[in-house]
């Protein structure tokens, strides 16, 4: 028997709402996931530090220690994928979440089908990264005068400074890097990198791109820029030189 078939991905759900927490636990369990449910931030952080999970799913508004605080603590030591749940319209919290290393966010209210698809997309990305790392060890551009792509860390460096990209940000930048001067559409990037369908109301791609720009700037890389082509998508192009 193939072990991959019987493996149940482990999910840590941190949600203080008893109704929603029980619903998420029961529905994900029926979908084939092994779910550990914690009802407050401190307990959730402790469990995440005690055992490995394939995905952490947590609300932003939690008693005691909120989801953003937990995210900050976990990102100091762990690279496990993290999905934040937040109320629809709480854009500031979502931006902060992406800036602190969240892999995705899910606006409330949401359907079980969307939650399952988001989790499965992240699990596929992680598995692809693991397989890719087995065969690809060399960076794309090893020169210290150019970006160095590290598949193992899912990060880029410039002048020995690491950008500290998330997995999603790394995959987006790598895809743009491999297609220089080509405008890549939002639907393509959602499907190819984020591995889900494009929705006009889903701004996660825009937030990832914003973080890539900010992080490249923070390490002093200005040779290329990710530009927005309105109505079409994004393109990695040479930065304009000042006269």
RODO-47075 format. One record per residue: residue in three letters; residue number from 1; x, y, z of N, C-alpha, C, O in turn. Coordinates in steps of 0.05 Angstrom, whole numbers. Example, Ala and Ser with C-alpha at 12.3 -4.5 7.8 and 13.67 -1.06 7.14 Angstrom:
2
DOSE    r    k  n_east  n_north    n_up  ca_east  ca_north   ca_up  c_east  c_north    c_up  o_east  o_north    o_up
DOSE  ALA    1     264     -114     156      246       -90     156     264      -66     156     285      -66     169
DOSE  SER    2     257      -45     142      273       -21     143     258        1     157     268       23     161
This chain:
243
DOSE    r    k  n_east  n_north    n_up  ca_east  ca_north   ca_up  c_east  c_north    c_up  o_east  o_north    o_up
DOSE  UNK    1      17      -24       0        0         0       0      18       25       0      38       26      14
DOSE  UNK    2      10       45     -16       25        70     -17      20       86       8      -3       93      15
DOSE  UNK    3      42       92      23       39       108      48      26      135      44      12      145      62
DOSE  UNK    4      30      146      20       19       173      15     -12      173      15     -25      193      21
DOSE  UNK    5     -23      149       9      -52       147       8     -64      147      36     -86      158      40
DOSE  UNK    6     -51      134      55      -62       132      82     -54      155     100     -64      157     122
DOSE  UNK    7     -35      171      91      -27       194     108     -49      214     110     -61      223      90
DOSE  UNK    8     -55      223     134      -75       243     139     -61      269     146     -48      270     168
DOSE  UNK    9     -61      289     129      -48       314     136     -58      326     162     -82      325     168
DOSE  UNK   10     -39      336     178      -46       346     205     -51      376     204     -35      391     193
DOSE  UNK   11     -73      384     215      -82       412     215     -84      422     244     -98      409     260
DOSE  UNK   12     -72      444     250      -76       457     276     -95      480     272     -89      499     258
DOSE  UNK   13    -119      478     283     -139       499     281    -140      515     308    -145      503     329
DOSE  UNK   14    -136      541     306     -137       558     330    -160      577     327    -158      596     311
DOSE  UNK   15    -182      571     341     -207       587     337    -222      587     364    -228      565     374
DOSE  UNK   16    -228      611     374     -242       612     400    -272      610     398    -286      605     417
DOSE  UNK   17    -283      615     374     -312       612     370    -319      583     371    -311      567     354
DOSE  UNK   18    -335      575     391     -341       546     395    -356      534     372    -351      511     364
DOSE  UNK   19    -375      549     361     -391       538     339    -374      535     314    -374      514     302
DOSE  UNK   20    -359      556     307     -342       555     283    -319      535     286    -313      520     268
DOSE  UNK   21    -307      534     310     -286       516     315    -294      487     313    -281      471     300
DOSE  UNK   22    -317      480     324     -328       453     323    -335      446     294    -331      424     285
DOSE  UNK   23    -346      466     280     -353       461     252    -329      455     235    -328      436     219
DOSE  UNK   24    -308      472     238     -283       468     222    -271      441     229    -262      427     211
DOSE  UNK   25    -270      434     255     -258       409     264    -273      385     251    -260      367     240
DOSE  UNK   26    -299      385     253     -315       363     243    -313      360     213    -310      338     202
DOSE  UNK   27    -316      383     199     -316       382     170    -289      374     158    -288      359     139
DOSE  UNK   28    -267      385     169     -241       378     159    -234      349     166    -221      335     150
DOSE  UNK   29    -244      339     188     -240       311     195    -254      293     175    -243      273     167
DOSE  UNK   30    -278      301     166     -292       286     146    -278      287     119    -281      269     103
DOSE  UNK   31    -263      308     114     -248       311      89    -222      296      89    -208      295      69
DOSE  UNK   32    -216      283     111     -192       266     112    -168      278     126    -146      268     124
DOSE  UNK   33    -172      301     140     -150       314     154    -151      305     184    -172      300     195
DOSE  UNK   34    -127      305     196     -126       301     225    -124      328     238    -105      343     235
DOSE  UNK   35    -145      336     253     -148       363     263    -144      365     293    -156      350     308
DOSE  UNK   36    -126      383     301     -123       390     329    -135      418     333    -126      437     320
DOSE  UNK   37    -154      420     352     -168       446     355    -160      458     382    -164      445     403
DOSE  UNK   38    -150      482     381     -144       498     406    -162      522     406    -168      534     386
DOSE  UNK   39    -171      530     430     -191       551     432    -180      578     442    -195      597     446
DOSE  UNK   40    -153      580     446     -141       606     453    -113      607     442    -101      586     435
DOSE  UNK   41    -103      631     440      -77       635     427     -53      622     441     -36      610     428
DOSE  UNK   42     -52      624     467      -30       613     482     -28      583     479      -7      572     475
DOSE  UNK   43     -51      570     481      -52       541     477     -44      533     449     -29      514     445
DOSE  UNK   44     -54      548     429      -47       542     402     -17      545     396      -6      528     382
DOSE  UNK   45      -5      566     406       24       570     403      39      547     415      59      538     404
DOSE  UNK   46      31      539     439       45       517     453      44      492     437      64      477     434
DOSE  UNK   47      20      485     426       17       461     410      34      462     385      46      442     377
DOSE  UNK   48      35      485     372       50       488     347      80      485     353      95      476     335
DOSE  UNK   49      89      492     376      117       490     383     124      461     393     147      454     393
DOSE  UNK   50     104      446     401      109       419     411     110      398     390     124      378     393
DOSE  UNK   51      95      401     368       94       381     347      91      394     320      80      416     318
DOSE  UNK   52     100      380     299       98       391     272      70      388     261      57      367     265
DOSE  UNK   53      61      408     247       35       407     233      39      414     204      57      429     197
DOSE  UNK   54      23      402     187       25       408     158      15      436     151      25      449     134
DOSE  UNK   55      -6      444     166      -17       471     162     -28      481     188     -40      466     203
DOSE  UNK   56     -24      507     194      -36       520     217     -58      539     207     -52      556     190
DOSE  UNK   57     -82      535     217     -105       552     209    -114      567     234    -121      554     254
DOSE  UNK   58    -113      593     234     -120       607     258    -134      634     253    -129      648     233
DOSE  UNK   59    -151      641     272     -165       666     271    -145      688     280    -126      683     294
DOSE  UNK   60    -150      712     270     -134       735     279    -142      744     307    -125      750     324
DOSE  UNK   61    -168      747     311     -178       756     337    -182      733     356    -201      718     355
DOSE  UNK   62    -162      730     374     -163       709     394    -159      721     422    -145      741     425
DOSE  UNK   63    -170      708     442     -166       718     469    -138      713     479    -125      693     472
DOSE  UNK   64    -127      732     495     -101       729     506     -79      737     486     -67      758     489
DOSE  UNK   65     -73      720     467      -53       724     447     -66      722     420     -77      701     413
DOSE  UNK   66     -66      744     404      -80       743     379     -64      728     357     -41      722     361
DOSE  UNK   67     -77      724     334      -65       708     313     -40      721     302     -21      707     294
DOSE  UNK   68     -39      747     301      -15       761     290       9      757     309      32      755     299
DOSE  UNK   69       4      757     335       25       752     354      36      724     351      60      719     352
DOSE  UNK   70      18      705     349       26       677     345      42      674     320      63      661     320
DOSE  UNK   71      33      687     298       47       686     273      76      696     276      95      683     266
DOSE  UNK   72      79      718     290      106       729     294     124      710     309     147      706     302
DOSE  UNK   73     113      698     330      129       678     346     137      654     329     159      645     331
DOSE  UNK   74     118      643     314      124       619     298     144      624     276     161      607     271
DOSE  UNK   75     142      647     264      160       653     242     190      657     251     208      657     234
DOSE  UNK   76     194      660     276      221       662     286     236      635     285     260      635     284
DOSE  UNK   77     221      613     285      233       587     286     223      567     265     237      549     258
DOSE  UNK   78     198      571     256      185       550     240     176      561     213     171      585     209
DOSE  UNK   79     175      543     193      167       551     166     140      537     158     133      538     135
DOSE  UNK   80     127      525     177      101       512     171      82      532     158      80      555     167
DOSE  UNK   81      66      523     138       47       541     126      26      550     145      16      535     162
DOSE  UNK   82      19      576     143       -1       587     161     -22      602     146     -16      619     129
DOSE  UNK   83     -47      595     151      -70       609     139     -85      624     161     -92      613     181
DOSE  UNK   84     -88      650     156     -103       667     175    -132      669     167    -139      670     143
DOSE  UNK   85    -150      669     187     -178       675     183    -184      702     194    -176      709     216
DOSE  UNK   86    -199      718     178     -206       744     188    -233      753     177    -243      742     158
DOSE  UNK   87    -245      772     190     -270       783     182    -267      797     155    -247      810     150
DOSE  UNK   88    -287      794     138     -287       807     112    -284      837     115    -299      849     130
DOSE  UNK   89    -264      848     101     -260       877     103    -238      885     122    -230      909     122
DOSE  UNK   90    -227      867     137     -205       873     156    -178      873     141    -161      857     146
DOSE  UNK   91    -176      892     122     -153       893     104    -127      898     119    -106      886     113
DOSE  UNK   92    -127      916     139     -103       923     153     -91      898     167     -67      894     167
DOSE  UNK   93    -108      881     179      -99       857     192     -87      838     172     -67      825     177
DOSE  UNK   94     -99      836     148      -89       818     128     -62      827     117     -44      810     113
DOSE  UNK   95     -59      853     113      -33       863     104     -12      858     125      10      849     118
DOSE  UNK   96     -18      863     150        1       857     171       8      827     172      31      819     176
DOSE  UNK   97     -12      810     168       -7       781     168      12      773     146      30      757     151
DOSE  UNK   98       7      783     121       26       776      99      54      787     105      74      774      99
DOSE  UNK   99      55      811     116       81       823     122      96      807     143     121      806     142
DOSE  UNK  100      82      794     161       95       778     182      99      749     174     108      733     191
DOSE  UNK  101      91      742     150       97       715     141      74      696     136      79      672     134
DOSE  UNK  102      49      705     136       27       688     130      28      678     102      36      693      84
DOSE  UNK  103      19      653      97       19       642      70      -7      648      55      -7      650      31
DOSE  UNK  104     -29      651      70      -54       656      57     -73      667      78     -68      666     102
DOSE  UNK  105     -96      678      70     -117       686      88    -144      678      77    -147      675      53
DOSE  UNK  106    -162      674      95     -189       665      88    -209      684     101    -212      683     125
DOSE  UNK  107    -223      700      85     -242       719      97    -267      704     107    -278      686      93
DOSE  UNK  108    -277      712     130     -302       701     141    -326      717     130    -323      742     126
DOSE  UNK  109    -348      705     125     -353       676     126    -342      661     102    -338      673      81
DOSE  UNK  110    -337      635     105     -326       619      83    -340      592      83    -352      583     103
DOSE  UNK  111    -338      579      60     -350       552      58    -329      531      64    -305      536      62
DOSE  UNK  112    -338      507      70     -320       485      75    -304      478      50    -280      471      51
DOSE  UNK  113    -318      480      27     -304       473       2    -281      492      -3    -259      483     -11
DOSE  UNK  114    -285      518       2     -263       537      -2    -240      532      18    -217      533      10
DOSE  UNK  115    -247      527      43     -226       521      62    -210      496      54    -185      496      56
DOSE  UNK  116    -224      476      46     -210       451      38    -192      456      14    -169      446      13
DOSE  UNK  117    -202      471      -6     -186       477     -30    -161      493     -23    -139      488     -33
DOSE  UNK  118    -164      513      -5     -141       529       3    -120      511      17     -96      514      11
DOSE  UNK  119    -128      494      35     -109       476      49     -96      457      29     -72      453      30
DOSE  UNK  120    -112      445      11     -100       427      -8     -81      440     -27     -61      428     -35
DOSE  UNK  121     -86      466     -34      -68       480     -52     -41      484     -38     -20      481     -50
DOSE  UNK  122     -41      491     -12      -16       495       3      -1      469       5      23      468       3
DOSE  UNK  123     -16      447      11       -3       421      13      10      413     -13      32      401     -13
DOSE  UNK  124      -3      419     -35        9       412     -61      35      429     -66      55      418     -76
DOSE  UNK  125      34      454     -59       58       471     -62      81      460     -46     104      459     -55
DOSE  UNK  126      76      453     -21       97       443      -3     108      417     -15     133      413     -14
DOSE  UNK  127      91      399     -24      101       374     -36     117      379     -61     137      366     -65
DOSE  UNK  128     109      397     -78      124       404    -102     151      416     -95     171      410    -108
DOSE  UNK  129     152      432     -74      177       444     -66     196      422     -56     220      423     -62
DOSE  UNK  130     186      402     -41      202       381     -31     213      364     -54     237      357     -54
DOSE  UNK  131     197      358     -74      206       342     -97     226      358    -113     246      347    -122
DOSE  UNK  132     221      384    -116      239       400    -132     266      403    -119     286      404    -133
DOSE  UNK  133     266      404     -93      292       407     -78     309      383     -81     334      385     -77
DOSE  UNK  134     297      360     -86      313       335     -89     330      336    -114     353      326    -114
DOSE  UNK  135     320      349    -135      334       349    -161     348      376    -166     367      377    -182
DOSE  UNK  136     339      398    -154      351       424    -159     365      434    -134     351      440    -114
DOSE  UNK  137     391      435    -134      406       445    -111     420      471    -117     424      487     -98
DOSE  UNK  138     427      477    -141      442       501    -148     423      525    -150     401      523    -159
DOSE  UNK  139     432      548    -141      415       572    -143     413      581    -172     430      573    -189
DOSE  UNK  140     393      597    -178      389       606    -206     411      625    -214     421      623    -236
DOSE  UNK  141     418      643    -196      438       664    -203     458      666    -180     452      681    -161
DOSE  UNK  142     481      653    -180      499       652    -157     516      677    -153     528      679    -132
DOSE  UNK  143     516      696    -171      533       719    -168     523      737    -145     499      740    -141
DOSE  UNK  144     542      748    -130      535       765    -108     524      792    -118     512      807    -103
DOSE  UNK  145     528      797    -144      517       822    -156     489      818    -167     478      837    -179
DOSE  UNK  146     478      795    -164      451       789    -173     436      774    -152     448      766    -131
DOSE  UNK  147     410      771    -156      395       755    -136     404      726    -136     408      715    -158
DOSE  UNK  148     406      715    -113      411       686    -110     386      672    -100     376      680     -78
DOSE  UNK  149     376      653    -115      352       638    -107     360      613     -93     375      596    -103
DOSE  UNK  150     350      609     -69      356       585     -53     330      569     -50     312      576     -35
DOSE  UNK  151     329      547     -64      305       530     -64     300      517     -37     277      514     -29
DOSE  UNK  152     322      510     -23      318       497       3     305      516      23     288      507      39
DOSE  UNK  153     313      541      23      302       560      42     278      575      31     264      589      46
DOSE  UNK  154     273      572       5      251       587      -8     255      617      -3     237      631       6
DOSE  UNK  155     280      627      -9      286       655      -4     307      664     -25     319      647     -38
DOSE  UNK  156     310      690     -27      330       701     -44     349      719     -28     341      730      -7
DOSE  UNK  157     374      721     -37      393       739     -24     406      757     -44     407      751     -68
DOSE  UNK  158     415      780     -34      429       799     -51     450      813     -33     443      825     -12
DOSE  UNK  159     475      812     -42      496       823     -25     497      810       3     502      824      22
DOSE  UNK  160     491      784       4      491       769      29     468      776      48     469      768      71
DOSE  UNK  161     448      791      38      425       797      54     401      781      45     395      780      21
DOSE  UNK  162     387      768      63      364       751      56     339      768      57     335      785      74
DOSE  UNK  163     322      763      37      297       779      35     275      769      55     257      783      61
DOSE  UNK  164     278      744      64      259       732      83     231      730      70     211      739      81
DOSE  UNK  165     230      718      46      205       714      32     190      691      44     202      673      55
DOSE  UNK  166     164      691      41      147       668      48     149      649      24     159      656       3
DOSE  UNK  167     138      625      27      138       606       5     123      617     -19     133      615     -42
DOSE  UNK  168     100      628     -14       84       639     -36      98      662     -50      98      663     -75
DOSE  UNK  169     111      679     -35      125       702     -47     149      692     -63     155      702     -85
DOSE  UNK  170     162      671     -53      185       660     -67     177      648     -94     189      653    -114
DOSE  UNK  171     155      633     -94      145       621    -119     136      641    -139     141      638    -163
DOSE  UNK  172     124      663    -129      115       684    -147     140      697    -160     140      701    -184
DOSE  UNK  173     159      705    -144      183       718    -154     198      700    -173     208      708    -194
DOSE  UNK  174     200      674    -166      214       655    -183     200      652    -210     214      651    -231
DOSE  UNK  175     174      651    -210      159       649    -235     163      674    -252     167      671    -277
DOSE  UNK  176     162      697    -240      166       722    -255     195      723    -265     200      732    -288
DOSE  UNK  177     214      713    -249      242       714    -256     248      696    -280     265      703    -297
DOSE  UNK  178     234      674    -282      238       655    -304     224      664    -330     228      653    -351
DOSE  UNK  179     208      685    -327      194       696    -351     198      726    -353     178      741    -352
DOSE  UNK  180     223      735    -355      229       764    -355     216      778    -379     215      768    -401
DOSE  UNK  181     205      802    -373      193       819    -393     167      808    -404     155      819    -422
DOSE  UNK  182     157      786    -393      131       774    -401     110      782    -381     114      778    -357
DOSE  UNK  183      88      793    -390       66       800    -372      51      775    -365      39      762    -382
DOSE  UNK  184      51      768    -340       37       744    -330      11      753    -318      10      770    -300
DOSE  UNK  185     -11      742    -327      -37       750    -319     -43      741    -290     -31      722    -280
DOSE  UNK  186     -62      755    -277      -70       747    -250     -81      718    -250     -74      703    -233
DOSE  UNK  187    -100      711    -269     -110       684    -269     -88      663    -271     -89      642    -258
DOSE  UNK  188     -68      669    -288      -45       650    -291     -30      647    -265     -24      624    -256
DOSE  UNK  189     -24      669    -252       -9       668    -227     -24      654    -205     -13      639    -189
DOSE  UNK  190     -51      660    -203      -67       646    -183     -66      616    -188     -63      600    -169
DOSE  UNK  191     -70      608    -213      -71       579    -219     -44      566    -217     -42      544    -205
DOSE  UNK  192     -23      579    -228        3       566    -230      18      567    -203      32      548    -197
DOSE  UNK  193      15      589    -189       31       592    -164      14      588    -139      21      571    -122
DOSE  UNK  194      -8      602    -137      -25       599    -113     -43      575    -115     -55      566     -95
DOSE  UNK  195     -46      564    -139      -60       539    -145     -89      541    -136     -99      523    -122
DOSE  UNK  196    -103      562    -144     -131       564    -140    -142      584    -161    -127      599    -173
DOSE  UNK  197    -168      583    -165     -180       601    -185    -178      630    -177    -177      637    -154
DOSE  UNK  198    -179      647    -198     -177       676    -194    -205      687    -188    -224      680    -201
DOSE  UNK  199    -206      705    -168     -230       719    -161    -223      749    -158    -203      756    -146
DOSE  UNK  200    -240      766    -170     -235       795    -169    -235      805    -140    -222      826    -135
DOSE  UNK  201    -248      791    -122     -249       801     -94    -226      790     -77    -224      797     -54
DOSE  UNK  202    -210      772     -88     -187       760     -73    -162      777     -79    -152      777    -101
DOSE  UNK  203    -153      791     -58     -130       809     -62    -104      797     -51     -84      811     -48
DOSE  UNK  204    -103      771     -46      -79       759     -35     -55      761     -54     -33      765     -45
DOSE  UNK  205     -60      758     -80      -38       761    -100     -26      789     -99      -2      792     -99
DOSE  UNK  206     -44      809     -98      -34       837     -97     -17      841     -72       3      855     -72
DOSE  UNK  207     -26      830     -49      -11       833     -24      16      819     -25      36      830     -15
DOSE  UNK  208      16      795     -38       42       781     -41      61      798     -57      85      800     -50
DOSE  UNK  209      52      809     -80       69       825     -97      79      849     -82     102      856     -85
DOSE  UNK  210      62      862     -67       70       885     -51      92      878     -31     111      893     -28
DOSE  UNK  211      90      855     -19      111       846       0     137      840     -14     158      845      -4
DOSE  UNK  212     135      828     -38      159       822     -54     174      848     -60     198      850     -57
DOSE  UNK  213     159      868     -69      172       894     -75     185      906     -50     208      915     -52
DOSE  UNK  214     171      905     -28      182       917      -3     207      902       6     226      915      14
DOSE  UNK  215     207      876       4      229       860      14     253      862      -4     276      862       5
DOSE  UNK  216     249      864     -31      272       868     -49     284      895     -44     309      898     -44
DOSE  UNK  217     268      915     -39      278       942     -33     294      942      -7     314      956      -5
DOSE  UNK  218     284      926      13      297       926      39     326      914      38     342      921      55
DOSE  UNK  219     331      897      18      358       886      16     375      900      -6     397      892     -12
DOSE  UNK  220     364      922     -16      379       939     -35     379      930     -63     395      939     -79
DOSE  UNK  221     361      911     -71      360       902     -98     342      920    -115     319      922    -110
DOSE  UNK  222     354      933    -136      339       951    -152     344      947    -182     337      964    -199
DOSE  UNK  223     357      925    -190      364       920    -218     338      914    -234     335      924    -256
DOSE  UNK  224     321      898    -222      295       892    -234     273      900    -215     276      902    -191
DOSE  UNK  225     249      904    -227      226       912    -211     202      896    -221     199      889    -244
DOSE  UNK  226     184      890    -202      159       878    -209     139      900    -214     132      915    -196
DOSE  UNK  227     130      903    -239      112       924    -246      84      914    -251      79      891    -260
DOSE  UNK  228      65      931    -245       37       925    -251      29      935    -278      35      958    -286
DOSE  UNK  229      17      917    -294        7       924    -320     -23      924    -317     -36      903    -318
DOSE  UNK  230     -35      948    -315      -63       950    -308     -81      935    -328     -79      939    -352
DOSE  UNK  231     -99      919    -317     -118       904    -333    -106      878    -344    -120      863    -357
DOSE  UNK  232     -80      874    -339      -67       850    -351     -54      832    -329     -60      808    -328
DOSE  UNK  233     -36      844    -313      -23       827    -293       3      840    -284       4      864    -279
DOSE  UNK  234      24      824    -281       49       834    -270      72      825    -288      70      804    -302
DOSE  UNK  235      94      841    -288      117       834    -304     142      841    -289     143      862    -275
DOSE  UNK  236     163      825    -291      189       831    -280     205      844    -302     210      831    -323
DOSE  UNK  237     214      868    -298      228       883    -319     251      898    -307     252      903    -283
DOSE  UNK  238     270      906    -325      293       921    -316     283      948    -305     266      961    -316
DOSE  UNK  239     296      956    -283      288       982    -270     297     1005    -288     317     1003    -301
DOSE  UNK  240     280     1025    -289      287      1049    -305     310     1064    -291     311     1067    -267
DOSE  UNK  241     329     1072    -308      353      1086    -297     348     1116    -298     338     1127    -317
DOSE  UNK  242     355     1129    -276      353      1158    -275     374     1171    -293     397     1161    -294
DOSE  UNK  243     366     1192    -306      385      1206    -323     405     1222    -306     423     1235    -317
